Amino acid sequence: MVEQRWAYRRHMLVYFCLINCFVNGLNVGVVPPLFPEIAAELSLTHTQIGIIWGSWFLGMMLFSLIGGAMADRFGVKRVIAGALIFSAVFCALRGFMPGFRGLTVTMFLFGVSLAFVEPNLTKGIGLWFGRMELGRVSGILLVAFSAGQLLGNMTGASLLSPLLGGWRPTMWLTGAVAVVLLVMWLAGARERPEEEIMAEGAVPQPRILESLRGIIRIKDLYFVCLMEFSVVGSFLAFQGFLPTMLVEKREVTAATAGLLVGLTVLTSGVFNVVGPSVSDRFGVRKPFVWPFLLLGTVGMSMVAFFIGGALIAVLILIGVGAGVTVPLFRTIVLEMQDIDPSYMGSAIGLVFTLNRLGAFILPIAMGIVIDISHLFWPAFLLLGVLNLIAVKLCLAIKETGLRAKRVS
């Protein structure tokens, strides 16, 4: 059974990456470049843009813990399959909404469906891959997400909307993409054999409340969750408002703004693999986390003050910081010895609950700050401060890499 596991793990990684690329990445990343077009048609304020962008994060926040716990109980394949059905429906429905409220509701429900997908992709990585590969494979999974976001950022306003006839048909296309991924997942994905999981000392198919009780007292898990709140929430809020800032204050086209956001996502994607791979090689995590969090602190605090080549350099800096740190957050959780493998879905669900809480709150906070001050830089400075807080949290957690005993 172990040989079957290792023989099929790369196939599973392909399925995990395809879903992360197109359902979690493209179907979300296509929205920010379209906001100027959507706002013009629906007469939206900056605060309303923030609410729409944040609403799918709210859906994920409220249900990620449940989504992870359900995968602990019923298995990754079945939970993700059911979620992909709803994802397809709500992605497409976004294109039929006549105003702010309808678009907010469908984005929220799309986020609910993703709460049963995204945390369980990370759980799947933990089930199918060993500790020697966790950093690198977690990075590859995030590269897929970044690639999908990049594709959406760079094609949403420049290609898909003009080609298909507007933002509404573009949303319908995202629903069709989710249907294709559902068919592929049902045809090829497998569950990890339960006897293998039990052989590693796990509790077989724990009940949902049992999973939650199994993680509730782990302090370092809460610290990582707060780091995700600060860093992932900031990065996603940043992506949501950067195109609007560039169009309104730098007088660039929506297509160019999408390309610049895509540059940050592309850089992040490259370093999703580079940073964790080097971390795997050295067997430590924290020395590859807190220094790169400082890059995000500086970059996000300063991004509103630059134009031209300097702006491009800052966007690359932000991408490097997020690219190295975020996959290592998830790797640290997967390596925590206090978490039983059968409770890992709940642990990852808690992580995504907090990062989506940040991604929900921060765009709204940014929109309010911008509407009150009529300035963008205070809103981006807020994101930089949150990255600095994450540095402090990182320094407080235990090292989890293979050389943890030597480091501590």
C-alpha positions in Angstrom: 0.0 0.0 0.0 2.9 2.4 0.7 4.2 1.7 -2.8 0.8 2.6 -4.3 0.8 5.8 -2.3 4.2 7.0 -3.5 3.5 5.9 -7.1 0.3 8.0 -7.3 1.3 11.0 -5.2 2.5 12.9 -8.3 -0.8 12.3 -10.1 -2.6 13.7 -7.0 -0.3 16.7 -7.0 -1.3 17.5 -10.6 -5.0 17.4 -9.6 -4.3 19.6 -6.6 -2.4 22.1 -8.7 -5.0 22.2 -11.5 -7.8 23.0 -9.0 -5.6 25.6 -7.2 -4.7 27.2 -10.4 -8.1 27.5 -12.1 -10.7 27.4 -9.4 -8.9 29.2 -6.6 -6.6 31.2 -8.7 -8.1 32.2 -12.1 -11.7 32.4 -11.0 -10.6 34.8 -8.2 -7.8 36.7 -9.9 -9.9 37.7 -12.9 -12.0 40.0 -10.7 -9.7 42.9 -9.6 -8.7 44.0 -13.2 -12.4 44.1 -14.0 -13.3 46.3 -11.0 -13.0 49.6 -13.0 -15.4 48.2 -15.6 -17.8 46.7 -13.0 -17.7 49.9 -10.9 -18.5 52.1 -13.9 -21.5 50.0 -14.8 -22.8 49.5 -11.3 -21.8 52.9 -9.9 -19.7 51.5 -7.0 -17.8 53.4 -4.3 -14.4 52.3 -3.1 -16.0 50.9 0.1 -18.4 48.8 -2.0 -15.5 47.5 -4.1 -13.8 46.5 -0.9 -16.9 44.8 0.4 -17.4 42.8 -2.9 -13.7 41.8 -2.9 -13.8 40.9 0.7 -17.1 39.0 0.6 -15.6 35.8 -0.8 -13.0 35.9 1.9 -15.8 36.1 4.5 -17.4 33.0 3.0 -14.1 31.2 3.3 -13.5 32.5 6.8 -16.8 31.3 8.2 -16.6 27.8 6.7 -12.9 26.8 6.3 -12.8 25.2 9.7 -15.9 23.2 8.9 -14.5 22.3 5.5 -11.3 21.0 6.9 -13.0 19.0 9.6 -15.4 17.5 7.1 -12.5 16.2 5.1 -11.1 14.7 8.2 -14.4 12.8 8.6 -15.4 12.1 5.0 -12.3 12.2 2.9 -10.6 14.8 0.7 -12.0 13.6 -2.6 -15.7 13.6 -1.7 -15.6 17.0 0.1 -13.7 18.7 -2.8 -16.0 17.2 -5.4 -19.1 18.5 -3.7 -17.6 21.9 -3.3 -16.6 22.2 -7.0 -20.2 21.8 -8.0 -21.3 24.8 -5.9 -18.2 26.7 -7.0 -19.2 26.3 -10.7 -22.7 27.5 -9.9 -21.8 30.6 -8.0 -18.9 31.6 -10.3 -21.3 31.7 -13.2 -24.1 33.5 -11.2 -21.7 36.5 -10.6 -22.3 37.4 -14.3 -26.1 37.7 -13.9 -26.1 40.1 -10.9 -27.7 43.5 -11.5 -26.0 45.4 -8.7 -23.9 45.7 -5.6 -25.9 43.4 -3.3 -26.3 40.5 -5.8 -22.6 40.6 -6.7 -21.7 40.6 -3.0 -23.9 37.6 -2.2 -22.6 35.5 -5.1 -19.0 36.3 -4.3 -19.7 35.3 -0.7 -21.3 32.0 -1.7 -18.4 31.4 -4.1 -16.1 31.9 -1.1 -18.1 29.4 1.0 -17.6 26.7 -1.7 -13.8 27.5 -1.7 -13.8 26.9 2.1 -14.3 23.2 1.3 -11.6 23.2 -1.4 -8.6 25.3 -0.6 -7.8 24.0 3.0 -8.2 20.4 1.8 -5.7 20.8 -1.0 -3.1 21.6 1.7 -4.4 18.6 3.8 -4.0 16.4 0.7 -0.3 17.5 0.3 0.3 16.5 3.9 -1.4 13.1 3.3 0.5 12.1 0.2 4.0 13.6 0.7 6.7 13.1 3.4 8.5 15.7 5.5 11.5 15.9 3.2 9.3 17.2 0.4 6.7 19.2 2.3 8.3 22.7 1.8 8.9 22.2 -1.9 5.5 20.6 -2.6 3.6 23.3 -0.6 5.5 25.8 -2.7 4.4 24.1 -6.0 0.8 24.1 -4.8 1.0 27.9 -4.3 2.8 28.3 -7.6 -0.3 26.8 -9.2 -2.5 29.3 -7.3 -0.2 32.2 -8.3 -0.2 31.0 -12.0 -4.0 31.1 -12.0 -4.1 34.5 -10.4 -1.5 35.7 -12.8 -3.6 34.5 -15.7 -6.7 36.2 -14.4 -4.9 39.4 -13.6 -3.3 39.6 -17.0 -6.2 38.5 -19.2 -9.3 39.7 -17.3 -9.4 43.2 -18.6 -6.9 43.0 -21.5 -8.2 39.8 -23.3 -11.2 38.0 -21.8 -13.6 41.0 -21.3 -12.9 42.5 -24.8 -13.0 39.0 -26.4 -16.2 37.8 -24.7 -18.1 41.1 -24.7 -17.7 42.3 -21.1 -17.2 41.3 -17.5 -20.4 39.3 -17.3 -19.5 36.7 -20.0 -16.1 36.5 -18.4 -17.8 35.4 -15.1 -19.8 32.8 -17.0 -16.6 31.4 -18.4 -15.2 30.9 -14.9 -18.2 28.7 -14.1 -17.5 26.5 -17.1 -13.8 26.2 -15.9 -15.0 24.9 -12.6 -17.2 22.3 -14.3 -14.2 21.0 -16.3 -12.1 20.6 -13.2 -14.9 18.8 -11.4 -15.1 16.2 -14.2 -11.3 15.7 -14.1 -11.3 15.4 -10.3 -14.0 12.8 -10.3 -12.3 10.8 -13.0 -8.8 10.7 -11.6 -8.5 11.7 -8.0 -8.0 9.0 -5.2 -8.3 9.0 -1.5 -5.2 8.1 0.5 -5.8 4.5 1.9 -7.0 4.7 5.4 -4.8 1.8 6.6 -1.7 3.9 5.6 -2.9 6.8 7.6 -3.6 4.6 10.6 -0.2 3.0 10.3 1.3 6.5 10.9 -0.4 6.7 14.3 -3.4 8.7 13.2 -6.9 8.5 14.7 -9.2 6.9 12.0 -11.9 9.2 10.7 -12.4 11.4 13.8 -15.7 13.1 14.3 -15.7 16.8 13.6 -15.8 18.0 17.2 -13.1 15.5 18.1 -10.9 17.1 15.4 -11.5 20.5 16.7 -10.7 19.5 20.3 -7.5 17.9 19.1 -6.1 21.3 17.9 -7.7 23.8 20.2 -4.8 24.1 22.8 -1.8 24.4 20.4 -0.4 27.9 20.9 2.0 27.9 17.9 -0.9 27.0 15.6 -2.7 30.2 16.7 0.5 32.2 16.1 0.7 30.9 12.5 -3.0 31.7 12.1 -2.4 35.3 13.1 0.6 35.4 10.7 -1.7 34.2 7.9 -4.2 36.9 8.9 -1.6 39.6 8.6 0.4 38.5 5.6 -2.1 36.6 3.4 -4.9 39.0 4.2 -2.6 41.9 3.3 -1.4 40.4 0.1 -4.9 39.6 -1.1 -6.2 43.1 -0.1 -3.2 44.6 -1.9 -4.1 42.8 -5.1 -7.7 44.0 -4.8 -6.9 47.7 -4.6 -3.7 48.1 -6.6 -5.4 48.2 -10.0 -7.9 50.8 -8.7 -5.0 53.0 -7.4 -3.0 52.7 -10.6 -6.0 53.6 -12.8 -7.2 56.5 -10.6 -3.8 58.0 -9.4 -1.3 56.9 -12.0 -3.6 57.2 -15.0 -2.7 53.8 -16.4 -5.2 51.7 -18.3 -7.0 48.8 -16.6 -5.1 46.3 -18.8 -1.7 47.7 -17.7 -2.8 47.8 -14.1 -3.7 44.1 -14.4 -0.3 43.4 -15.8 1.4 45.1 -12.9 -0.6 43.1 -10.4 0.3 40.1 -12.4 4.0 40.9 -12.1 3.7 40.7 -8.3 1.8 37.4 -8.5 4.4 36.0 -11.0 7.3 36.9 -8.7 5.4 35.4 -5.8 4.9 32.2 -7.8 8.6 31.8 -8.7 9.6 32.2 -5.1 6.9 29.9 -3.9 9.2 27.2 -5.1 12.6 28.7 -4.7 12.3 29.8 -1.0 10.7 26.5 0.3 13.1 24.4 -1.7 16.1 26.1 -0.1 14.4 25.8 3.3 14.0 22.1 2.7 17.7 21.8 1.9 18.8 23.5 5.1 16.1 21.8 7.2 14.9 25.0 8.9 11.9 27.3 8.5 12.0 30.4 10.6 15.3 31.9 9.1 13.4 31.8 5.7 10.3 33.4 7.1 10.9 36.5 9.2 13.6 38.2 7.0 11.3 38.0 4.0 8.3 39.3 6.0 10.4 42.5 6.4 10.4 42.8 2.6 6.6 42.8 2.6 6.7 45.4 5.4 8.8 47.8 3.4 7.2 47.1 0.0 3.6 47.5 1.0 4.3 50.6 3.1 6.0 52.4 0.2 4.2 51.2 -2.9 1.8 54.2 -3.1 4.8 56.6 -3.4 6.5 55.2 -6.5 6.0 55.2 -10.3 7.8 53.8 -13.3 10.8 51.5 -12.6 10.8 52.2 -8.9 7.2 50.9 -8.7 8.1 47.8 -10.6 11.0 47.1 -8.2 8.7 47.5 -5.2 6.1 45.2 -6.7 8.8 42.6 -7.2 9.9 43.0 -3.6 6.4 42.4 -2.3 6.2 39.3 -4.5 9.4 37.9 -3.2 8.4 38.4 0.4 5.0 36.7 0.0 6.3 34.0 -2.3 8.9 32.7 0.3 6.8 33.1 3.4 3.3 31.8 2.7 4.1 28.2 1.7 6.3 28.0 4.7 3.5 29.0 7.0 1.5 25.9 5.8 4.7 23.7 6.0 5.2 24.7 9.6 1.7 23.6 10.4 2.1 20.3 8.6 5.3 19.7 10.6 3.9 20.5 14.0 4.4 17.3 16.1 1.5 18.3 18.5 -1.1 17.9 15.6 -2.3 14.3 15.0 -2.3 13.6 11.2 -6.1 12.9 11.3 -6.7 16.3 12.7 -4.7 18.1 10.0 -7.7 19.1 8.0 -9.1 21.0 11.0 -5.7 22.6 11.7 -5.4 23.8 8.1 -9.1 24.9 8.1 -8.3 27.1 11.1 -5.4 28.6 9.2 -7.6 29.5 6.3 -10.3 30.8 8.6 -7.9 33.4 9.9 -6.2 34.3 6.7 -9.7 34.8 5.0 -10.8 36.8 8.0 -7.9 39.2 7.2 -8.7 39.1 3.5 -12.3 40.1 4.4 -11.6 42.8 6.9 -8.6 44.5 5.3 -10.2 45.4 1.9 -13.1 47.0 3.6 -10.8 48.8 6.0 -8.7 50.0 3.0 -11.8 51.2 1.2 -13.0 53.1 4.2 -9.6 54.8 4.7 -9.4 55.7 1.1 -13.0 57.1 1.0 -12.4 59.2 4.1 -8.8 60.5 3.4 -9.1 60.5 -0.5 -5.5 59.0 -0.3 -4.3 55.5 -1.0 -1.0 55.6 0.9 -2.5 55.3 4.4 -4.3 52.2 3.4 -1.2 50.5 2.0 0.8 51.6 5.1 -1.7 49.7 7.2 -0.7 46.5 5.3 2.9 47.2 5.9 2.3 47.4 9.7 0.5 44.1 9.7 3.5 42.4 8.0 5.7 43.9 10.7 3.5 42.3 13.4 3.9 39.0 11.6 7.7 39.2 12.1 7.2 39.4 15.9 4.8 36.4 15.8 7.3 34.4 13.7 10.1 34.9 16.2 7.8 33.5 19.0 7.0 30.1 17.5 9.1 26.9 17.6 11.3 25.8 14.8 9.7 22.8 13.0 12.3 21.8 10.3 14.3 18.6 10.3 17.1 20.4 12.1 14.8 21.8 14.7 16.6 20.2 17.7 19.9 21.6 16.6 18.5 25.0 16.0 16.6 25.2 19.3 
